[in-house]
Amino acid sequence: MFRLTPEAEARAAESRRWLAERQSQFASMSDESLVANAKFYMRQMTPVRFAPGEPVYDATFWHVIVPEVLKRISDRDF
């Protein structure tokens, strides 16, 4: 196994810390807040390579599954 430089190890530790904080942040949100945040993030991003209707997993997940999940969650009575 190889060793990381101290700088690389510090970056890796920071990435792990950041991920844990984001996971905790989003896990503690209400369904309503989670849906709002997901929609906000989706507006700021675009799928990298695939348009709606392209028969690939990425397009199906981004354009079909995620919107349906958000719709179902947001249609719940809070």
Rosetta blueprint (number, residue, H / E / L):
1 M L
2 F L
3 R L
4 L L
5 T L
6 P H
7 E H
8 A H
9 E H
10 A H
11 R H
12 A H
13 A H
14 E H
15 S H
16 R H
17 R H
18 W H
19 L H
20 A H
21 E H
22 R H
23 Q H
24 S H
25 Q H
26 F H
27 A H
28 S L
29 M L
30 S L
31 D H
32 E H
33 S H
34 L H
35 V H
36 A H
37 N H
38 A H
39 K H
40 F H
41 Y H
42 M H
43 R H
44 Q H
45 M L
46 T L
47 P L
48 V L
49 R L
50 F L
51 A L
52 P L
53 G L
54 E L
55 P L
56 V L
57 Y H
58 D H
59 A H
60 T H
61 F H
62 W H
63 H H
64 V H
65 I H
66 V H
67 P H
68 E H
69 V H
70 L H
71 K H
72 R H
73 I H
74 S H
75 D L
76 R L
77 D L
78 F L
